[in-house]
Amino acid sequence: MAIMSSKGFLESDRVTLDTNTSTIVLTGNVDCSYVSSGTAIFLDGGKYLVEGLSGTPADSSGISRITLRKPWKGASLQNVSMTAFNTIEGLRDAIRRAREIAEGGGGGISSQTFSDFITSTAESIDLNINGAVIKTTPYGYLLPAIENHLKKVTDGSFMDGGTF
């Protein structure tokens, strides 16, 4: 899992979601490629919450898209705000996949490399998986930000109108 932005969030003030569709359209060169199963997406100043499954980087015209788990049944939304972040469900899926890699045949990654992936507090680390070097953000770096965001959701301060 990678951080969606320097703050851990995807944010935009120009998103569109039409009734009975499963695609949010964003303008403004927002890279949505980090959206995965379990991504919480708050729309229109937090009035609506939907779940993202996947997303795309912005194309040459600055348009990106997020695919939702379920079609939107509300009224069409035009040029509203959006804040999105990965949730515990997304972490669960990522941890399961990391374990599969670590326990898989053909060498996978060493237990030390897996430990670094889970515990390192560096902003990014290079993992060598079967000879392929992959730059990734370790969970040890993400955990404090996730805990802080979950605390805000739990205590309700995310609705105080401040910045996330």
URQUIMO-V709942 format. One record per pair of residues at least 12 apart in sequence whose ideal C-beta (glycine too) atoms are under 10 Angstrom apart, sorted by the first residue. I is the first residue (numbers start at 1). J is the second residue. Records with the same first field share a line. If there is no record, write none. Layout:
I->J  J
This chain:
1->34  36  86  90  91  93  94  95  97  98  136  137  138  139  142  146
2->33  34  36  86  94  124  135  136  137  142
3->34  85  86  123  124  137  141  142  145
4->30  31  32  33  34  35  39  55  84  85  86
5->30  31  34  84  85
6->123
7->83  85  145  149  163  164
8->34  85  86  137  142  145  146  148  149  164
9->42  82  83  84  85  86  145  149  163  164
10->26  30  31  32  34  35  39  41  52  55  64  66  82  83  84  85  86
11->26  28  30  42  81  82  83  84  85  163  164
12->24  26  27  28  29  30  32  64  66  79  80  81  82  83  84
13->26  27  28  45  79  80  81  82
14->26  27  28  30  62  78  79  80  81  82
15->27  28  30  41  43  44  64  65  66  77  78  79  80  81  82  84
16->76  77  78  79  80  82
17->41  43  44  48  50  66  68  71  72  74  75  76  77  78  80  82
18->71  72  75  76  77  78
19->71  72  73  74  75  76  77
20->71  72  73  74  76
21->67  68  71  72  76
22->50  52  53  66  67  68  69  70  71  72
23->55  56  65  66  67  68  71  72
24->41  43  50  52  55  64  65  66  67  68  72  77  80  82  84
25->63  64  65  66
26->55  56  58  62  63  64  65  66  82  84
27->58  61  62  63  64  79
28->58  62  63  64
29->57  58  59  60  61  62  63  64
30->55  56  57  58  62  63  64  65  66  82  84
31->55  56  57  58  64
32->52  54  55  56  57  58  64  65  66  67  82  84
33->54  55  56  57  58  64
34->52  54  55  57  84  85  86  90  137
35->51  52  53  54  55  56  64  65  66  67  68  84  85  86  90
36->52  53  54  55  86  87  89  90  91  93  94
37->51  52  53  54  69  86  87  89  90  92  93  94
38->51  52  53  69  85  86  87  88  89  90  91  92  93  94
39->51  52  53  54  55  66  68  69  84  85  86  87  89  90
40->52  83  84  85  86  87  88  89  90  149  153
41->55  66  68  82  83  84  85
42->81  82  83  84  85  158  159  164
43->72  74  77  80  81  82  83  84
44->74  77  79  80  81  82
45->80  81  82  83  159  161
46->81  82  83  158  159  161
47->74  77  80  81
48->72  74  77  80  82
50->66  68  69  70  71  72  74  82  84
51->68  69  70  84  87  89  90
52->66  67  68  69  84  85  86  87  90
53->66  67  68  69  70
54->66  67  68
55->67  84
66->82  84
83->158  163  164
85->145  146  149  150  153  164
86->142  146  149
87->146  149  150  153
88->146  150
91->139  142  143  146
94->139  142
95->118  139
98->114  117  118  127  136  139
99->114
101->113  114  117  127  129  130
102->114  115  117  118  129
104->129  130
106->129  130
107->129  130  131
108->129  130
109->127  128  129  130  134
110->127  128  129
113->125  126  127  128  129
114->127  129
115->138  140
116->138  140
117->129  134  136  137  138  139  140
118->138  139  140  143
119->138  139  140  141  143
120->136  137  138  139  140  141
121->138  139  140  141  142  143  144
122->137  138  140  141
123->137  138  141  142
124->136  137  138  141
125->137  138  140  141
148->164
149->164
152->164
